[in-house]
């Protein structure tokens, strides 16, 4: 009976060893800790360049050129103007907020062209593609999925990445990134 216990113990030890090895191999093969969203995902790429919020609009104009339409309106949230630089030929709008005598990009909204997120999502990707690389959204409707970071303080809203879907069909028709903002700023 004692030798039977030894044999069973050895067999159980081998079974545990093989199951642990199988798990380790699966993790190494995937090479990915799984889907997720972080501050590193708050950039968009286009034409070999990367664009982020919280940069001066002059940097965007230097990269994309003067071929934009400009609109402005008095802000109801702060002293200054809400400004939008629309690059229709590039399929993107850059919204800004005042930063002294310059303007910082606070949102990039993409609606056509060859733009993509840091994880390769672009117009025409599906909601399943988005979930596969970013995980479950912070909040969503049939038409929009939001991936949000926590705010750095109680006076701000966190930065976010969002995807819009036409008619709830699950195909990305536009997307954008938004910088962290003080509550009350637009």
C-alpha positions as CSV (number, residue, x, y, z in Angstrom):
1,X,0.0,0.0,0.0
2,X,2.9,2.4,0.7
3,X,4.4,1.9,-2.7
4,X,0.9,2.6,-4.3
5,X,0.9,6.0,-2.4
6,X,4.4,6.8,-3.6
7,X,3.4,6.0,-7.2
8,X,0.2,8.2,-6.9
9,X,2.3,11.0,-5.3
10,X,4.8,10.8,-8.2
11,X,2.0,10.7,-10.8
12,X,0.3,13.7,-9.2
13,X,3.6,15.6,-9.0
14,X,4.2,15.0,-12.8
15,X,0.6,16.0,-13.6
16,X,1.1,19.3,-11.7
17,X,4.5,19.9,-13.3
18,X,3.1,19.3,-16.8
19,X,0.1,21.6,-16.2
20,X,2.3,24.4,-14.9
21,X,4.6,24.0,-17.9
22,X,1.6,24.2,-20.2
23,X,0.5,27.4,-18.6
24,X,4.0,28.9,-18.9
25,X,4.3,28.0,-22.5
26,X,0.9,29.5,-23.3
27,X,2.0,32.8,-21.7
28,X,5.3,32.9,-23.5
29,X,3.7,32.1,-26.9
30,X,1.2,34.9,-26.6
31,X,3.8,37.4,-25.6
32,X,1.0,39.7,-24.5
33,X,-0.4,40.4,-21.1
34,X,-3.8,40.8,-22.7
35,X,-5.9,43.7,-23.9
36,X,-5.9,46.9,-22.0
37,X,-5.9,50.7,-22.2
38,X,-3.2,53.0,-20.7
39,X,-1.8,56.5,-21.2
40,X,0.5,55.0,-23.8
41,X,-2.5,54.5,-26.0
42,X,-3.3,58.2,-26.2
43,X,-1.8,58.8,-29.6
44,X,-2.9,58.6,-33.2
45,X,-0.7,57.9,-36.3
46,X,-1.1,59.2,-39.8
47,X,1.4,59.3,-42.7
48,X,4.3,58.1,-40.6
49,X,3.8,60.7,-37.9
50,X,2.3,60.4,-34.4
51,X,-0.1,63.0,-32.9
52,X,-1.0,63.5,-29.3
53,X,-3.0,66.0,-27.2
54,X,-1.3,68.6,-25.0
55,X,1.0,69.8,-27.8
56,X,0.9,73.2,-29.3
57,X,-1.2,73.5,-32.4
58,X,1.7,75.0,-34.2
59,X,3.4,71.6,-34.1
60,X,0.4,70.1,-35.9
61,X,0.4,72.8,-38.5
62,X,4.1,72.3,-39.1
63,X,3.5,68.6,-39.7
64,X,0.2,68.8,-41.7
65,X,0.6,72.2,-43.4
66,X,-1.7,75.2,-43.8
67,X,-4.5,73.3,-45.6
68,X,-7.0,73.5,-42.7
69,X,-10.2,75.4,-42.1
70,X,-10.4,77.3,-38.9
71,X,-13.4,78.0,-36.7
72,X,-13.7,79.7,-33.3
73,X,-16.3,80.7,-30.8
74,X,-16.2,82.3,-27.4
75,X,-15.8,79.7,-24.8
76,X,-18.5,79.4,-22.1
77,X,-16.1,77.4,-19.9
78,X,-13.1,79.7,-19.6
79,X,-11.7,83.0,-20.8
80,X,-10.7,82.7,-24.4
81,X,-11.8,81.0,-27.6
82,X,-12.7,77.4,-28.5
83,X,-10.8,76.8,-31.7
84,X,-11.0,73.9,-34.2
85,X,-8.5,73.3,-37.0
86,X,-10.2,71.0,-39.6
87,X,-8.0,69.1,-42.0
88,X,-10.8,67.8,-44.3
89,X,-8.3,66.3,-46.8
90,X,-6.6,64.4,-43.9
91,X,-9.9,63.5,-42.2
92,X,-9.2,65.0,-38.8
93,X,-10.2,67.9,-36.6
94,X,-7.9,69.3,-33.9
95,X,-9.6,71.2,-31.0
96,X,-7.6,73.4,-28.8
97,X,-7.6,75.2,-25.5
98,X,-5.7,78.4,-24.5
99,X,-2.2,78.0,-22.9
100,X,-1.0,81.5,-22.4
101,X,-0.6,83.1,-25.8
102,X,-0.6,79.7,-27.5
103,X,-3.1,76.9,-27.9
104,X,-2.8,73.3,-26.9
105,X,-4.5,70.4,-28.6
106,X,-7.2,69.0,-26.3
107,X,-8.9,66.7,-28.7
108,X,-8.1,64.9,-32.0
109,X,-11.2,63.6,-33.9
110,X,-10.6,61.4,-36.9
111,X,-13.3,60.7,-39.5
112,X,-11.6,59.4,-42.6
113,X,-8.2,58.7,-44.1
114,X,-5.4,56.4,-43.0
115,X,-5.3,57.3,-39.3
116,X,-4.9,54.6,-36.7
117,X,-4.6,54.2,-33.0
118,X,-1.4,53.1,-31.3
119,X,-2.8,49.5,-31.5
120,X,-3.7,49.6,-35.1
121,X,-7.4,50.3,-35.0
122,X,-8.6,52.4,-37.9
123,X,-11.8,53.3,-39.7
124,X,-13.5,50.1,-40.9
125,X,-12.2,48.1,-37.9
126,X,-14.9,46.3,-35.9
127,X,-16.1,46.7,-32.3
128,X,-14.7,43.2,-31.8
129,X,-11.3,44.4,-33.1
130,X,-11.4,47.3,-30.6
131,X,-12.3,45.0,-27.6
132,X,-9.6,42.5,-28.6
133,X,-6.9,45.1,-28.2
134,X,-8.3,47.5,-25.6
135,X,-10.5,45.2,-23.5
136,X,-14.0,46.1,-22.3
137,X,-14.7,49.9,-22.5
138,X,-15.2,52.1,-19.5
139,X,-18.6,52.9,-20.8
140,X,-20.5,52.4,-24.1
141,X,-23.7,52.7,-26.1
142,X,-24.6,51.0,-29.4
143,X,-22.9,54.0,-31.1
144,X,-19.8,54.9,-28.9
145,X,-17.3,53.1,-26.8
146,X,-15.2,55.1,-24.3
147,X,-11.8,54.1,-22.8
148,X,-11.1,56.4,-19.9
149,X,-8.2,57.0,-17.6
150,X,-8.8,58.2,-14.0
151,X,-8.3,61.9,-13.5
152,X,-5.2,63.0,-11.8
153,X,-7.2,65.1,-9.2
154,X,-10.8,65.9,-8.2
155,X,-10.9,69.0,-10.4
156,X,-10.3,67.1,-13.7
157,X,-11.8,64.6,-16.0
158,X,-9.5,61.8,-17.2
159,X,-8.1,61.5,-20.7
160,X,-9.9,59.2,-23.0
161,X,-9.9,57.3,-26.3
162,X,-13.3,56.8,-28.0
163,X,-14.7,55.0,-31.0
164,X,-17.9,55.8,-32.9
165,X,-20.0,53.2,-34.8
166,X,-22.5,54.0,-37.5
167,X,-26.1,52.9,-36.8
168,X,-24.8,50.5,-34.1
169,X,-23.5,48.1,-36.8
170,X,-20.2,47.6,-34.9
171,X,-17.9,49.1,-37.6
172,X,-15.7,52.0,-36.6
173,X,-16.6,55.2,-38.5
174,X,-14.6,57.7,-36.4
175,X,-12.5,57.9,-33.3
176,X,-10.6,60.3,-31.2
177,X,-8.5,61.1,-28.2
178,X,-9.2,63.7,-25.5
179,X,-6.7,65.2,-23.1
180,X,-7.4,65.4,-19.3
181,X,-9.3,68.6,-18.7
182,X,-10.2,70.7,-15.7
183,X,-13.9,70.3,-14.9
184,X,-15.8,73.1,-16.7
185,X,-13.4,73.2,-19.6
186,X,-14.6,72.0,-22.9
